[in-house]
Amino acid sequence: MLSRITSLVVTGVFVLTLGLVTAFAATKTVTIKVTGMKCAKCSASVTKALKATEGVEDAQVSSEKGEAVVKYDDEKLNEAKLREVINGTGFKVAE
């Protein structure tokens, strides 16, 4: 009986710890200005490149607004890498 209670307590502590660790993994959203996009195909190619990047959860790119709104896991990726990916498509991140 005591080992069963101990097992339940250990399991409970593990679940709580896992929950806390997951809570610290933050999803961030950033808006990045992009120059050179003229049409929907331009924004589609930037969107495709961003979504293919590990850690990107969502990307909405608008050639009309000249921006990319990217939702990403900041433990796997940072804003500098996102800018690098965009620049790699042939379009340029506005400074």
C-alpha positions in Angstrom: 0.0 0.0 0.0 2.8 2.4 0.9 4.6 1.7 -2.4 1.4 2.4 -4.3 1.0 5.8 -2.6 4.7 6.6 -3.2 4.3 5.7 -6.8 1.2 8.0 -7.1 3.1 10.9 -5.4 6.1 10.5 -7.7 3.9 10.4 -10.8 2.1 13.5 -9.6 5.3 15.4 -9.0 6.6 14.3 -12.5 3.4 15.5 -14.2 3.6 18.9 -12.4 7.2 19.3 -13.2 6.6 18.5 -16.9 3.8 21.1 -16.9 6.0 23.8 -15.5 8.8 23.1 -18.0 6.2 23.2 -20.9 4.9 26.5 -19.5 8.3 28.1 -19.9 8.6 27.1 -23.6 7.3 30.3 -25.0 5.7 30.9 -28.4 6.6 34.3 -29.7 5.1 36.3 -32.5 7.2 38.8 -34.4 6.4 41.2 -37.3 9.2 41.6 -39.8 9.2 44.2 -42.6 10.1 42.7 -45.9 11.1 44.7 -49.1 10.8 43.6 -52.7 7.6 41.6 -52.6 5.3 42.7 -55.4 2.6 40.0 -55.7 0.9 37.0 -54.1 3.6 34.6 -55.5 6.3 36.6 -53.8 4.6 36.4 -50.4 3.8 32.7 -51.0 7.5 31.9 -51.5 8.4 33.7 -48.3 5.6 31.9 -46.5 6.7 28.5 -47.8 10.3 29.1 -46.7 9.3 30.2 -43.2 6.9 27.3 -42.7 9.6 24.9 -43.7 11.8 26.2 -40.9 11.9 24.1 -37.8 10.3 26.0 -34.9 7.9 28.1 -37.0 4.4 27.4 -35.9 2.7 29.8 -38.4 3.6 32.4 -40.9 1.4 35.0 -42.6 3.1 37.0 -45.2 1.6 40.0 -47.1 3.1 41.6 -50.1 0.6 44.4 -49.8 1.7 45.3 -46.3 5.3 44.3 -47.0 5.5 42.2 -43.8 5.7 38.7 -42.4 4.0 37.9 -39.1 5.7 34.8 -37.7 4.7 32.7 -34.7 7.6 30.6 -33.5 9.0 28.5 -30.6 11.8 30.6 -29.2 13.6 27.6 -27.8 14.1 26.3 -31.3 14.5 29.5 -33.2 15.3 33.2 -32.9 14.4 36.3 -34.8 17.8 36.5 -36.4 17.3 33.1 -38.0 13.9 34.1 -39.3 15.5 37.2 -40.9 18.2 34.9 -42.4 15.5 32.6 -43.9 13.6 35.6 -45.4 16.8 37.0 -46.9 17.5 33.6 -48.3 14.4 33.8 -50.5 15.8 36.7 -52.5 13.7 39.3 -50.7 15.2 41.5 -48.0 14.4 42.2 -44.4 14.0 46.0 -43.9 16.3 47.2 -41.1 
